[in-house]
Amino acid sequence: MSMTANQNHDNASSSGKRIKSTCDNDNMRPSSDLNHDVLSLVMMQLGFVDFFAFYGVCKSMRSVALANREKFMASKPPMLMHISRTTLIYNDKECCLENCEGRKFKTILPNSVCSTLVGSTCGYLIFFRWLTTCDFLLANPITKHEFHFPRVPFVVLGRPKINAVLVFSPSISRYIFVMLDRNSHCIWYSIEGDGAWNHVYSTFRITSLHVFKKKIYTICSGANSWELVRHLRELTLNPNPELRLVETKNFMNKGLYSSLLLVSWGESLYYVESLLLGNSLNVHKLDFGKMEWEQVEDTRDEHEPAFFLSNLNYGAAVKPESWADSGTQHIHQRFVRHGMFFTANQWYFPHECLNVNILDES
């Protein structure tokens, strides 16, 4: 099943008409009089596409949908994503999201002309306009909200390889876009509305950015006396930007020919290491009691999440138990799994769609 955003709206309107017509019967209660708890139960059984049609039925259902939107999104498994490569570069791009049952949700992304997808954060797709202005567009395909950040502060040839996060700073009451050009020595950040970039420098190469428990973490790596050394560091932006060392033990230093990605689920922080030469993946979890990294074995432990990895070097850790019942069954049937890992060119994570990474600046 394939729907555009406009089709969703049309279907929602027609659904609303059908419900109102049945409610004209004296034996039927108007949908606006239905118990909100009942409506909530009905809504949680809907598919991703049907949820948006639910908005258009009546004011009562719209109210329930808005109140439970975050809970609904959190119950949905990751979705495959495809961004159209239009034949005309001056056309806006189309985003197609496909769930584990094969149903599709399509929507046009305004202002995405002459851009290329380079990442994802908090439900926002990160586009870079490398053919024209070399600036960034962050577009949420669900809410249609956008952020714009200025021209990239370094020389880029083609599509940049970046890691990026969007955070909210309570001290200045504004959003901040934080990014790094992978394997460089700088983290760049731009405050919403300022139209400028600032940076934090490290003597080590910086390979990953991730927000965990209201703090920004990064992995720095480099050679020390011909030995690879890796560090976990915390990035603070206010009042003084700096990278603080987080003392940990047992950081696996397997070689320069690997890429690292920080992800988290609940109270747990992980790093996923991709060995480029061996085409293999390893996962380590930080034991905060001992402050040491422990390897996660592929035992399909129900207490450990599955790892969804994108070819654009972003990903997420998600526990299947957080999905609706049907999601677990279908996702194993439809998506390709390698041990603990689900890999695809592009993933979209509904459970992150409404997240706001509020920083702890205490």
N, C-alpha and C positions, 0 to 999 in steps of 0.2 A: 504493500500500500504506500502510495506516494502523495504527499500533500504539501502545498506551499502555504506560507503564512496566510495569504489571502483566502485560500481554500478553507483553511481552518476557521477563519472568521465567518465565511459564508456558511459552512456547515454548522457552526455554532448558532448562527442566526436562525437557520432553518430548524435546528433542534429546538430552539427556544419557541418557535412558532408551533411545533408539534406538541410540546409539553403544555403550552397555554391552551391549545385547542382541547386537549383531553381534560384539562382542569375546568373547562366550562361545564362538564358533567357534574350534576349535583352530588353524585356519590364520590367525587374525587376531591382531595384537598389541594389547594393551590400549592405549587412548589415553594412559594415564598413562606408558607406556613409550616413546612417540614422542619422537624427537629434538626438543629445544626449538627448534633452528634451523628445522626443518621446520614446526613449529607456528607459528613466527613468520612464515614466508613465507605460510602459509595465512591467518593472521590479517590480514596487510596487504592481502590481496585482498578482504576482506569489506567490505560496505557499512556505513554508520554504524549502522543499526538492528541488522544481524546481529552487529556487534562485541559488543553487550551480551548477546546470546544466547550468544556464545562463552564468556562468563564462567561460565555455569552448567553446562557440559558435564562438567568434572571438575577436580580440584585442579591438575593439571598445566597445563591450558589456562588456568585462572584465574591461575596464577602467570605464565605467558607474557603474558597480556593486561595484567596489572598492570605488568610490566616494560617493556612496549612501548606503554603507553597514550599517553604523550606523543608518541612518534614517529608513532603511528597518527593522532592528532588533527591533528598538523601536516601530514599528507598530505591532509587533507580540505578541499575548497573551502568558501567561505562558504555559509551556508544561509539561505533565507528564513524569517522567523519571524512567527508570529501569536500574539498574546496574546488570549484570549477576553474578550469583553465580556459577562459573565454577566447574565442578566435580573435575578438577585437579587444585590445588591451585597454581601451577606454570604456569598457563596460564594467559595471559593478559586478562583484563576484557572487556566486550562489553557494550557500553552505547547505550540504545535505548530511543530516544525522540519521544513522541507521541503528535501531536497537537490536537486541539479541534475538528478537522474533522476526527480523527482516523488515519491519515497518519503518518507513522513512518520513522524515520531517524536513522540508525544504524551505529556505528563506533567503531573500536577497539581502546582502550586506551593503547598506549605503556607504558612500565615500570610500569604497575599497578599490577604486580605479587605480590601475598601474601599481599594484602592491603585491607582495608575496607573503605567505604565512611563515612566521619564524618561531612561533611558540604559543603558549597558553598559560594563563594565570587567573585563578578565581572565576572561572567561567568566561573570561574575556579571551578572544583570539587576538594574538599580537601580529599585526601586519606591518611590514616595512616597505615604504615606497621608494625602492632603489632606482627606479627608472626616472624619477622626477625630483621630488623635494627631499628625499633621504630622511624623512621623519617617520614617526610611529603612530599608528592607529590601533587602539584597543577597542574591540567591538564585541559586545555580548549578543550572541545570536538569539537568545531567549528573551531578554529584557529590552534589547535594541539600544541599550545605553552605550555611550562611547566616551573614550578619553583620547586626547591628542597631545603628543609630546614632540618636542622640537627635533630639528635636524641632528642626526647622529654625530657625536663629537670626535669620531675617528674615521680614517679612510676605509671605505668598504668597497670591495670589488665583487659585485654580484650579491647573492643573499648572505647576510651575516649569520654566523653560528653563535647564537647567544643563549644564555640562561637569563630569565627575568622573573621578577615578582612585583605585584602591585600591593602596596601596604597603605594603611591609614595612620597618620601621626596625630594623636590627640593633642599634643602640645601646640600644633599650628592649625589643627582642624582641617587638614588637607591631605589628599592622596599623594603618594610618592611612587614613581616608577623607578625601580632599581634593576639594573642589568649589568651583565658582564659579557664581553666578547670572549668566548671560551678559550682558556689557556693563555689569557693575557694577564697583566699584572695590575689591572685597574678595575674597580667597580664604579660604575657611573650611576648617578641618580638625578632625577628631574622632578621638581615639586610642581604639582598641578597648578597651571596658570602662570608660572614664572617664565616659561619660554627659555630656560637655560639649563645647563648641565653642570654638576659638580662631581668630584671623584675622590675615591679613597685608594691609595697606592699600597701595594704589597711587594716585598722582595721576592715572594714566591708566586708561581703561577696559580691562578684561581680557576677552579674547574666546575663549581656548582653553587647555586643559591637556593635556599629553601626557608620558608617561614614555619616555625614550630613553636607552639606555646607562646605566641606573641613576640618571638624573637627571630631575627634573621641569622641563619647559619650558612657557612660556606666551607668548602674544603680547599685548602691551599697545598700545593705540592711542588717539590723541587729537589735538586740533587745537593747532597751535603757529603763531601769527601767521597764522591762516586757512589753514594748510596741514596736511593730515593727516599725522601722524607715527606710524610703527609701530616697535616694538622687540621683539626676542626677549630674554626674560629667563629666568634660572634661579631656581627656587624652592628654597630650603633650609629645612628644618624644625628640624634639630638642629645645634648647640646653640641657635642663635638664629635664629628665623624671619625670612627676608628675601628680597626679590627683587633678584637681581643682574643688571645689564645685560650682555648678550652682544653684543659689537661685531660687527655684520655690515653688509655693503654691499648696495646694489641692492634694498632692500626695496620692493616695488611698492606705491605708495600711490594706489590708483585712486579711492577715494572712500569716503564714510561708508556708502553704501548697499550694503554687502557684508558677508558673514560669512566668518570664517576658521576653518580646522580644521587642526591639526597631526596628521600621521600619520608613520609610519616603516616601513621594511623593511630588515632587515639593518643595514648601516652607513650608511644614507641617511635623512636627515630631510627631510620635505616639508611645505609648507603648501598647502592647497587653498582657493582663494578663490571664493566663489559671489557673482556680481554679481546682486543682487536685481532690479534694473531690467531688465537685459538677459537674465536667465535663462541665464547662461553660466557655465562653470567654467574656472578656470585653475589650473595647478600650478606651483610653484617648488620647487627642490631646493637645499639648502645645500651649497656646495662648501667643505668644511672646510679645504682647503689655502689657498684665497684668502679664506675667511670671507665669501663673498658668495652671494647668491641668484641662481640661474639658472633661466629659464623652461624647463619641460619641454614640448617640442612633441609633438603627437599623431602620432607616426610609427609607433606600434605597435612601438617598439624592444623587442626581447626582453630587453634589460638593465633595462628599467624595469617597475615593477609596474602592475597594474590597481588602480583605486581604487573601493572599495565604500563608498557613502555612504548613510546613513540619514536619513530626515526628522526624526529626533530629534537631529540634529547630533552623531552619533558615526559613526565609520567606520574603515576599515583599508586599508592598502596591502598587496597580496598578489601575488607573482609566480606566474603559472600553472604554471611549471615545478616548483613545490613540491608540486603536486597529483598524485594518482594519475593514470595515463594517461587513464582514462575521464573524469575530472573536467573536463579541459580541453575535450573534445569536447562534453559535455552542457551545460556552463555557458553556452557561446556559443549553443546552440540554445534554451535555456529562459529565461535571464535577459535582460532588456532592457539593451542596452549603448549608451552614447552616447560614442563615441570611447574614451578611456581609462577611462570611468566606468561603473560599474554602480550604479544607484540603486533604492532600494526604501523602503517605509515603515519596515521593521525588518529588520535583518540579525543573524544569529548567526555568530560566528567560532570554529569548532572549534579552530583552531590557537592560539587564546588561552585555551582552556578551562582549561588546567592551568598557565598562566603565573603566576609570582609576581614582582611588580615590587619587587625588593630594591634599596633605595637605597644609593648610594655616599655615605657620610657622612664620608669622610676629608678 
